[in-house]
Amino acid sequence: MEAALNAQINAELWSAYLYLSMSMHFENASYNGTANWFRVQFKEEQAHATILMNYVNAHDGKVTLMPIAEVPTQWESIADAFKHTLEHEKKVTSLINDLYTLAVEENDYASQSMLKWFIDEQVEEEETARNFIDDLKKIGDHGYGLYMFDKELAARVYVTPTPLAGKE
């Protein structure tokens, strides 16, 4: 279980790096609201890794950080980035589900309990990306629509995930 959790920590840090790359791409393209949304997503993924690291350490395990693989650095459009986000989040959901299956197989009730939060979080992550993709389909290439969508994303603020409250 510890090895699998360490692999997930690395996956969460890779996710953070991916979203930071998306943030920088859209900041350079003057979509500052979209850049903000991905910057907050970057912080969320770092928090997810921290939750897992705290969990491993609390159970007398050893966190082993691994190199982070290269991430993409360009997207054709905001819609393309959110399609990429949805596909990525589906992959993360699969990884979390595999972790949960392992916890069940090992009768690791504590890990099952902790992973339940991640399972619920992934439902939200996928739904958000799907909703944005749907919105962007309606907007199409309409400049004012993209402007308003970008402005809406600028309002997103980082909120510490519940399992981390008081442990950052």
C-alpha positions as CSV (number, residue, x, y, z in Angstrom):
1,M,0.0,0.0,0.0
2,E,2.8,2.4,0.9
3,A,4.4,2.0,-2.6
4,A,1.1,2.6,-4.3
5,L,0.5,5.7,-2.2
6,N,3.9,7.0,-3.1
7,A,3.1,6.4,-6.8
8,Q,-0.1,8.4,-6.3
9,I,1.8,11.2,-4.5
10,N,4.0,11.4,-7.6
11,A,0.9,11.4,-9.9
12,E,-0.6,14.3,-7.9
13,L,2.6,16.3,-8.1
14,W,2.7,15.6,-11.9
15,S,-0.9,16.9,-12.0
16,A,0.1,20.0,-10.2
17,Y,2.9,20.6,-12.7
18,L,0.5,20.0,-15.6
19,Y,-1.9,22.6,-14.3
20,L,0.9,25.1,-13.6
21,S,2.0,24.6,-17.2
22,M,-1.6,25.3,-18.3
23,S,-1.7,28.4,-16.2
24,M,1.5,29.7,-17.7
25,H,0.3,29.0,-21.2
26,F,-2.9,31.0,-20.7
27,E,-1.2,33.8,-18.8
28,N,1.2,34.2,-21.8
29,A,-1.9,34.2,-24.1
30,S,-3.5,37.0,-22.0
31,Y,-6.3,34.7,-20.7
32,N,-5.7,35.7,-17.2
33,G,-8.9,34.3,-15.8
34,T,-8.2,30.9,-17.3
35,A,-4.6,31.2,-16.0
36,N,-6.0,31.9,-12.6
37,W,-8.3,28.9,-12.7
38,F,-5.4,26.5,-13.6
39,R,-3.2,28.2,-11.0
40,V,-5.8,27.3,-8.3
41,Q,-6.0,23.8,-9.7
42,F,-2.2,23.6,-9.4
43,K,-2.5,24.5,-5.7
44,E,-5.3,21.9,-5.2
45,E,-3.1,19.2,-6.7
46,Q,-0.3,20.1,-4.4
47,A,-2.7,19.9,-1.5
48,H,-3.8,16.4,-2.7
49,A,-0.2,15.3,-2.7
50,T,0.2,16.8,0.8
51,I,-2.8,14.9,2.1
52,L,-1.3,11.7,0.9
53,M,2.1,12.5,2.3
54,N,0.7,13.4,5.7
55,Y,-1.3,10.1,5.6
56,V,1.8,8.0,4.8
57,N,3.8,9.7,7.5
58,A,1.1,9.4,10.1
59,H,1.1,5.7,9.5
60,D,4.9,5.3,10.1
61,G,5.5,5.0,6.4
62,K,8.2,6.7,4.3
63,V,7.4,9.2,1.6
64,T,9.6,8.7,-1.4
65,L,9.5,11.5,-3.9
66,M,10.3,10.6,-7.5
67,P,11.3,12.7,-10.5
68,I,8.3,14.4,-12.2
69,A,8.0,13.6,-15.9
70,E,7.7,16.3,-18.5
71,V,4.3,17.9,-19.1
72,P,2.8,19.5,-22.2
73,T,3.3,23.2,-22.5
74,Q,0.9,24.3,-25.3
75,W,-2.8,24.0,-26.0
76,E,-4.7,25.1,-29.1
77,S,-7.5,26.7,-27.2
78,I,-9.2,27.0,-23.8
79,A,-11.6,24.2,-24.9
80,D,-8.6,22.0,-25.9
81,A,-7.1,22.5,-22.4
82,F,-10.3,21.6,-20.7
83,K,-10.7,18.5,-22.9
84,H,-7.2,17.6,-21.8
85,T,-8.1,18.3,-18.2
86,L,-11.1,16.0,-18.4
87,E,-9.1,13.1,-19.9
88,H,-6.4,13.6,-17.2
89,E,-8.9,13.7,-14.4
90,K,-10.5,10.4,-15.7
91,K,-7.0,8.9,-15.5
92,V,-6.6,10.1,-12.0
93,T,-10.0,8.7,-11.1
94,S,-8.8,5.4,-12.4
95,L,-5.6,5.6,-10.2
96,I,-7.6,6.4,-7.1
97,N,-10.1,3.6,-7.8
98,D,-7.1,1.2,-8.1
99,L,-5.7,2.4,-4.8
100,Y,-9.1,1.9,-3.2
101,T,-9.3,-1.7,-4.7
102,L,-5.9,-2.4,-3.2
103,A,-6.9,-1.1,0.2
104,V,-10.0,-3.4,0.1
105,E,-7.8,-6.4,-0.9
106,E,-5.4,-5.7,1.9
107,N,-8.2,-5.1,4.5
108,D,-6.7,-1.6,5.0
109,Y,-9.7,0.2,6.5
110,A,-7.9,3.4,7.3
111,S,-6.7,3.8,3.7
112,Q,-10.2,3.0,2.4
113,S,-11.6,5.8,4.7
114,M,-9.0,8.3,3.5
115,L,-9.4,7.4,-0.1
116,K,-13.2,7.9,0.0
117,W,-12.5,11.6,0.1
118,F,-10.4,11.4,-3.0
119,I,-13.2,9.4,-4.8
120,D,-15.7,12.1,-4.0
121,E,-13.2,14.8,-5.1
122,Q,-12.7,13.1,-8.5
123,V,-16.4,13.1,-9.2
124,E,-16.3,16.9,-8.7
125,E,-13.1,17.3,-10.8
126,E,-14.6,15.5,-13.8
127,E,-18.0,17.2,-13.5
128,T,-16.3,20.7,-13.5
129,A,-14.3,19.9,-16.6
130,R,-17.3,18.5,-18.4
131,N,-19.4,21.5,-17.6
132,F,-16.7,23.9,-18.9
133,I,-16.4,21.8,-22.1
134,D,-20.2,22.1,-22.5
135,D,-20.1,25.9,-21.9
136,L,-17.2,26.3,-24.4
137,K,-19.1,24.4,-27.1
138,K,-22.0,26.9,-26.7
139,I,-19.6,29.8,-26.9
140,G,-17.7,28.5,-29.9
141,D,-15.3,31.1,-31.3
142,H,-17.5,34.0,-30.1
143,G,-14.9,36.5,-28.8
144,Y,-17.2,38.2,-26.3
145,G,-18.3,34.8,-25.0
146,L,-14.7,33.7,-24.4
147,Y,-14.0,37.1,-22.8
148,M,-16.9,36.5,-20.3
149,F,-15.9,32.9,-19.7
150,D,-12.3,34.0,-18.9
151,K,-13.6,36.7,-16.6
152,E,-15.8,34.1,-14.8
153,L,-12.7,31.9,-14.2
154,A,-10.9,34.8,-12.7
155,A,-13.2,34.7,-9.7
156,R,-12.0,31.3,-8.6
157,V,-10.1,31.3,-5.3
158,Y,-8.1,28.6,-3.6
159,V,-9.8,26.9,-0.7
160,T,-7.9,24.4,1.5
161,P,-9.3,20.9,1.1
162,T,-11.1,19.6,4.2
163,P,-8.6,16.8,5.0
164,L,-5.9,19.4,5.2
165,A,-7.6,21.9,7.5
166,G,-5.0,22.9,10.1
167,K,-2.3,20.6,8.6
168,E,-0.6,22.7,5.9
